[in-house]
Amino acid sequence: MHFAAAGVAAGHYDVVVAGGVESMSRTPMGSSLANGGRPYPKAFLDRYEGKIPNQGIGAEMIAQRWGLDRLALDEFSLGSHEKAAAAQDSGAFDDQIVGIKDQDGNTVLRDEGIRRGTPMEKMASLKPAFKEDGVIHAGNSSQISDGSAALLFMSAEKAKSLGRKPIAKVHSVALAGADPVIMLTAPIPATQKVLKRSGLSIGDIGAYEVNEAFAPVPLAWLRDIGADEKKLNPNGGAIALGHPLGGSGARLMTTLLYHMRDKGIRYGLQTMCEGGGQANATILELL
């Protein structure tokens, strides 16, 4: 999406469809390690003292560093499902979803990952996934999902000539990197960078979408940015809606865009952690 916006701004093209797709059910986690695969070269391992980056362990490290206990993570995760269920029931997602037909001819129009009415006792019974004494488990992590999302970018002149009214414009963008071993904290410096670049403060932002790869990611972000939790992922996040990797950025942006439109919010912010300890951040302005 950053490339699309930059290309339009540079005049390289007038209209761009930007998005992504992922079928995680067809690509098992850890498949790059199959048959002796080695995704990290010796030079990398030497530099980081043999520590192999692992997102789950990174999430455990964040929870420990920011003092986030399992109860806080589980409560946040249940809240994600509750917000997503409420948004789904209210029809908030209806304009965002293009139905597809499954192999039986049924049209799929609703996200399937939302868990309704899950008791805290059920969450408490789930076993840690990455460390025997850890706090990260299936219930406070994003789901393995299949999905796709896309957005239409256009220059103001082209939109006018076609008689199209844009919903919002890209106000500011930023990229940042952080520790590639802990991996998931880069949304914090990316957000700080985009706010500085935009001349806005976090108080000017009416809604934020921060990817819920694991519950510690948005919770650590909240603490360091000093943001209002009520504005965070107001319609639920990846813990409830899924995290199809290549399509997640566009899904987050779509959800933010429609929420801004529906609630009359002038500024919205999206940020998402990525591989290798990177993140991007984008501020949208409603038109």
MARGUNU-180996 format. One record per residue: x, y, z of N, C-alpha, C in turn. Coordinates in steps of 0.2 Angstrom, whole numbers, plus 5000, padded with zeros to 4 digits. Layout:
BEGIN
XYZXYZXYZ
...
END
This chain:
BEGIN
500449945000500050005000500450065000
501050065004501550125003501750134996
501950074993502150084986501650114981
501050084983500450114978500350184979
500350214986500350284987500850324984
501450294985502050334983502050334975
501850284972501850284965501350334962
500750334965500250384963500550454964
500850464970501150534972501650554967
502050504965502650524960502350524953
501750514951501450514945501650454940
501850404943502050344939501350314936
500850314940500250294938499650324941
499050324939498450354941498050314946
497950254944497550204948497950144949
497850124956498250064958497750024962
497749954962497449914966498049884970
498049884977498549864981498249814987
498549764988498349714993498749654993
498449604996498849534996498349484998
498649424998498249364999498749305002
498449265006498749215010498349155011
498549095010498249035011498648995016
498649015022499048985027498848915028
498248885027498148815028498548775023
498748805017499148765012499948775014
500148815018500848825020500948815027
501048755029501148745036501648785040
501548805046502048845050502648805050
503248835049503848805049504048765043
503648775038503848735031504448755028
504748815030505448825027505948785030
505848755036506348715039506348645037
505848625033505748555031506348535026
506448465027507048445023507748475024
507848495030508448525032508548595030
507948635028508048705026508348745032
508748795030509048835035508948915032
508348945035508249015033508649065035
509049045040509549105043510249085042
510649125038511349105037511749115043
512349085042512849075048513049145050
513149195046513249265048512749295052
512149285051511549305055511649275062
511749205062511749175069512349195073
512849205070513449235073513349295076
513049345072512949405075512449415081
511949365081511449365086511549305091
512249285092512449235097512049165096
511849155090511549085089510749085090
510449145092509749155093509349155087
508949105086508549095080507849135081
507749185077507149225078506549175078
506049185083505449145083504949195086
504349205082503849255084503549235091
503449175092503149155098503549175104
504249155103504749175109504749245109
504749285104504749355104504149385108
503549355107502949375110503049365118
503349305120503549295127504049345129
504549365126505049415128504649485129
504249495125503849565125503449565132
503049505133502649495139503049505145
503649475145504149485151504349555152
504649585146504949645147504449705149
503849695146503249745148502849725154
503049675157502649655163501949635162
501749605156501149585154500949505157
500549505161500449435164499849395159
499749335161499349295156498649325157
498449345163497749365164497649425159
498049475159497949535155497949515148
498349465146498349445139497749415137
497449365141496849335140496249375140
496249425144495649475144495649515138
496249535136496249575130496049535124
496249475124496049425118495349415118
495049405124494249395124493949455121
494249515123493949575121493949585114
494449555110494549565103493949525100
493849465103493249425100492549455101
492549485107491849525109491749585104
492249615103492249675098492049655091
492449605089492249575082491549555081
491349515086490649485086490149545086
490249595090489749655090489749685083
490349695081490449735074490149685069
490249625069489949585064489149585064
488849575071488149575072487849645070
488249705070487949765069487949785061
488349735057488349745050488949795048
489449805053489949855052490449825047
490449765046490949735041490549725034
489949735033489549715027489849745021
489949805021490249845015490949825014
491249795018492049785017492149715014
491649675014491749605012491449585005
491849555001491549524994491449454995
490849424994490749354995491049314990
491249254992491549204988491149134989
491149094983490749034984491248984986
491048934990491448884992491348824987
491648764989491648704984490948674984
490548694989489848674989489348714986
489548774984489148824981488848874986
489048874992488848914997489248984997
488949044997489249104997489449125004
490149135005490449145012490449225012
490149255017490049325018490349345025
490549295029490649315036491349285038
491749315042492349295045492149235049
492549175049492349115053492749115059
493249155061493649145066493449175073
492949205073492649245079492349185084
492549185090492349145095491849185100
491249165100490749195104490649165111
490649205116490449175122491049135126
491649135124492149095127492249115134
492249075139492349085146493049095147
493249135152493949145154494249075157
493749035159494048965162494348925156
493948935150494248895144494948925142
494948985142495649015140496148995145
495948995152496448975157496748905156
496348865153496448785152496948775146
497048825142497448815136498248815138
498548765135499248755137499748805133
500248835136500748875133501048845127
501148885121501348855115502048855114
502448895117503148905115503648895121
503448905127503848885133503348855138
503648805142503248765147502948815152
503348865154503048915159502848975156
502748975149502549035146501849065147
501649115143501049145144500649155137
501049135132500749135125500449065123
499849065121499449005119499049025113
498648975111498248975105497749035106
497449045112496949085113497149165113
497749175114497949245114498449265108
498449215103498849225097498349235091
498649265086498249265080498149195077
497649195072497449125070497849115063
497849045062498049025055497449035050
497549085045496949105041497149105034
496549095030496549105023496249165022
496449215018496049275016496449315012
496149375010496449425005496049485006
496349535004496149605005496449655000
496149704998496349754993496049814993
496449864992496149934992496349974985
495850014983495950054977496250124978
496850134975497150204976497150244970
497050304970496950344964497150414965
497450454960497550524961496950564962
496950624965496450664965496150684959
496550694954496350714947495950664944
496250604944495950544941495250524944
495250534951494550524954494050574952
494250634951493750684949493550674942
494050654938493850644931493350584930
493450534934492950474934492350484938
492250544941491650554946491650514952
492250494954492250454961492450494967
492150484972492250524978492750474983
493350494984493750454989493550454996
493650405000493450405007493950445011
494650435009495150465013495750465009
496250505012496950505008497450485013
498050465010498550445014498950505016
498950525023499250585026499950575027
500150525030500950515031501050435032
501650425030501850355031502550355034
502750295037503450285040503550215040
504250195040504450125041504950135047
505050075051505550075056505750005057
506349995060506549925062506749925069
506749865072506949855079507349795080
507449765086507749705087507449645083
507849615078507549565075507449495078
507749495084507649435088506949435092
506849495096506149495099505649515093
505849545088505449545082504849585081
504449595086503749615086503649685089
504149715090504049785094504149845089
504349835083504449885078503849935077
503249915078502649965077502750025082
503050015088503150065092503550125089
504250115087504550165083504250185077
503950145073503650165067503050215069
502650205074502150245076502450315078
502950315082503350375084503550415078
503850375073504150415067503550445063
503050405062502450435058502150495061
502050495068501750545071502150615071
502850605072503350655071503250685064
503250645059503250665052502650695050
502050675053501450705051501250775055
501650785061501550845065500950835069
500650775070500050755074500350725080
499950725085500050685092499550625092
499650585096499250525097498550545099
498550605102497850625104497450645098
497750665093497350685087497050625083
497350565084497150505081496450475084
495950465080495350445082495250375083
495650335079495650265079496250235077
496450175080497150145078497050065077
497350045071497349975070498049945071
498149905076498849875077498749805077
499149775073499049695072499149655078
498649615079498649565085499049505083
499649505081499949445080499949395086
500149435092500049405098499849455103
499449445108499149495113499649545115
500349525117500749575119500949625115
500849615108501149665103500749735104
500049735103499649795104499649825111
499749775116499749805123500449835125
500949815122501649845123501549915119
501249915113501249975109500850025113
500250005116499850055120500250085126
500650045129501050075135501550125133
501950105127502450155125502150215122
501650205118501350265114500950305119
500650275124500250315128499550325125
499350275121498750285118498150265122
497550275119496850265123496650195120
496550145125496450075123495750075120
495250125121494650125118494650135111
495150165108495250175101495650125098
495850075101496250025098495849965095
495949955089495649895086494849895088
494449945087493849955089493349895087
493449865081493049805079493449745079
493849735084494249675085494849675081
495249625082495849615078496049545076
496649535074496849475071496749415076
496749425082496549365087495849335086
495449385083494749365082494649355074
494849395070494749395063495249365059
495749345062496249305058496849355055
497349325053498049355051498349325045
497949325039498249295033498849345031
499449315032500049365032500049415027
500049385020500149435015499549485014
498949465017498349505016498249545022
498549545027498449575034498449655033
498949675030499049755030498449785027
498249755021497649785017496949775021
496949715025496349705029496349755035
496849765038496849815043496649885041
496949905035496849965032496049975030
495849925027495149925025494649935031
494749895037494349895043494449965046
495049995046495150065048494750115044
494850115037494550155033493750165034
493450105034492750105035492550125041
492850115047492750135053492750215054
493250235050493350315050492750345046
492550315041491950335037491350335041
491250275044490550265048490550305054
491050325057491050365064491250435063
491450455057491650525055492350545059
492750495059493450505062493950535057
494250595059494650625054495350595053
495650575058496350545057496250465060
496550425056496650355059497350335057
497550285062498250265061498250185061
498650155056498750085056499550075056
499650015060500349995060500349925061
500949895059500949815058501649795059
501749745063502449715063502549665057
503149665055503349625049503949575051
504149535046504749495047505349535048
505849505052506449535053506449595058
505949605061505949655066505749725063
505349725057505249785054504449805055
504249865054503549885054503449945050
502849955047502650015044502050045048
501950105047501450145050501150195045
500550205045500150245040499650285044
499550355042499050395045498550405039
497950395040497450415035497050475037
496850515032496450575034495750565030
495250575034494550565030494450625026
494150615020493950665016493250685015
END
